Amino acid sequence: MNNNIKKLVRKVVLDLKPYQGGKPISQLKREKGISRIIKLASNENPFPPAKKVIKALRDSLTKINLYPDGNGYYLRNELAKRAKLKRDNIILGNGSSEIIAMVLETFVNPGEEVIIPEPSFIIYKGLIKLRDAVPILIPLKNYKLNLPGMLKAINKKTKMVILCNPNNPTGTIIKKEELKKFINGISKNIIILSDEAYSEYVEDKKFGSAFPYLKSKKNVIIARTFAKSSSLAGLRIGYGIAKTEIINEVNKVRPPFNTSSLAQVAALTALKDKEHLKRTKKNNREEKKYLYENLKKLGLSIIPTQTNFICINLKRDASAICQRLEKEGVIIRAMSNFNLPDFVRTTIGTHQENVFFIKKLKKIL
Ligand SMILES: Cc1ncc(COP(=O)(O)O)c(C=O)c1O
């Protein structure tokens, strides 16, 4: 690299590492020349989008010479209607990742602190540092968010708290009662961002979404996505929900035309298709059981999950096992970047994928 560039780049960017997602199937094919490869590394939906969604996308293809409706009128309308809120309570993002980035950009000044769980979704730390702000990491307790610990960490410099609920990579949830105590204990000067990317998969009735607090005096923002349960990860579309005063401010930092016309059409159609969600949830429920049983037979323990992924304790260096699995055509995620070196995280796939994964894992162990 030209050394001059290093001198020009912001110090905080020099120290960052690019986001590393799960390895794409095409990359492993290129590297290893294997024919059958399954990817269970990025918590994607194993099913393609609903047929209606594909049709709507086809019908919209001839219009992509035009810019999209930057305000996403129809999709925001539909989301608002379902949430019994107003369109001005919703903002669209290029994935919920962009919602998280925009919220930080709107509220967090250099030097301010943002409290986050650790381990949790890996992008929080980098996005906070990009603001020249300070991530304050609160370790999980029994693999769950330590809400009392997060409350205790609040001081004069705190601007925001991010909750990942359910938490990635542990798959654990915050219960209603716990969230109530937390929100009651927090001041109005602090922004609470609840990242609920996996909420559609939750089966536990005690799950506490931040939804009931949107109309409270506290400053709550919820980030959700169509990437997981709606099978639209490749189109990049998510949304934020909050009171109008908050959305109006975040809307000022939203890049022009940040969500494509295809993404908007696909998300709008996906919302109206209950069958796809039903099929997705059924598969997840049944296959979670299959994986639990078969991992137990292999003598492995897991963290019980409320999501479409499972954290597995291999009780040995998980990176080495992941490398060997890749040679066998299975891409999963070692959790060393998440401070869980003995753990892997696997997405719950289709039955065929899960059978293949268990077969290869058994062979290696
Ligand atoms: C906890 C969590 N939040 C948000 C996202 C981002 O999803 P997207 O930007 O695809 O909507 C992910 C993706 O894996 C995630 O795990």
Ligand as a Chemical Component Dictionary entry (heavy atoms), coordinates in Angstrom:
data_LIG
# 
_chem_comp.id                   LIG 
_chem_comp.type                 NON-POLYMER 
_chem_comp.pdbx_formal_charge   0 
_chem_comp.three_letter_code    LIG 
# 
loop_
_chem_comp_atom.comp_id 
_chem_comp_atom.atom_id 
_chem_comp_atom.alt_atom_id 
_chem_comp_atom.type_symbol 
_chem_comp_atom.charge 
_chem_comp_atom.model_Cartn_x 
_chem_comp_atom.model_Cartn_y 
_chem_comp_atom.model_Cartn_z 
_chem_comp_atom.pdbx_ordinal 
LIG C1 C1 C 0 -28.208 -9.419  15.363 1  
LIG C2 C2 C 0 -28.190 -8.971  13.946 2  
LIG N1 N1 N 0 -28.663 -7.762  13.647 3  
LIG C3 C3 C 0 -28.681 -7.301  12.391 4  
LIG C4 C4 C 0 -28.208 -8.078  11.355 5  
LIG C5 C5 C 0 -28.147 -7.451  10.003 6  
LIG O1 O1 O 0 -29.029 -7.921  9.138  7  
LIG P1 P1 P 0 -29.314 -7.169  7.758  8  
LIG O2 O2 O 0 -28.383 -6.003  7.646  9  
LIG O3 O3 O 0 -29.064 -8.195  6.734  10 
LIG O4 O4 O 0 -30.727 -6.744  7.868  11 
LIG C6 C6 C 0 -27.713 -9.356  11.597 12 
LIG C7 C7 C 0 -27.189 -10.181 10.506 13 
LIG O5 O5 O 0 -26.698 -11.242 10.628 14 
LIG C8 C8 C 0 -27.686 -9.816  12.938 15 
LIG O6 O6 O 0 -27.201 -11.007 13.254 16 
# 
loop_
_chem_comp_bond.comp_id 
_chem_comp_bond.atom_id_1 
_chem_comp_bond.atom_id_2 
_chem_comp_bond.value_order 
_chem_comp_bond.pdbx_ordinal 
LIG C1 C2 SING 1  
LIG C2 N1 SING 2  
LIG C2 C8 DOUB 3  
LIG N1 C3 DOUB 4  
LIG C3 C4 SING 5  
LIG C4 C5 SING 6  
LIG C4 C6 DOUB 7  
LIG C5 O1 SING 8  
LIG O1 P1 SING 9  
LIG P1 O2 DOUB 10 
LIG P1 O3 SING 11 
LIG P1 O4 SING 12 
LIG C6 C7 SING 13 
LIG C6 C8 SING 14 
LIG C7 O5 DOUB 15 
LIG C8 O6 SING 16 
# 
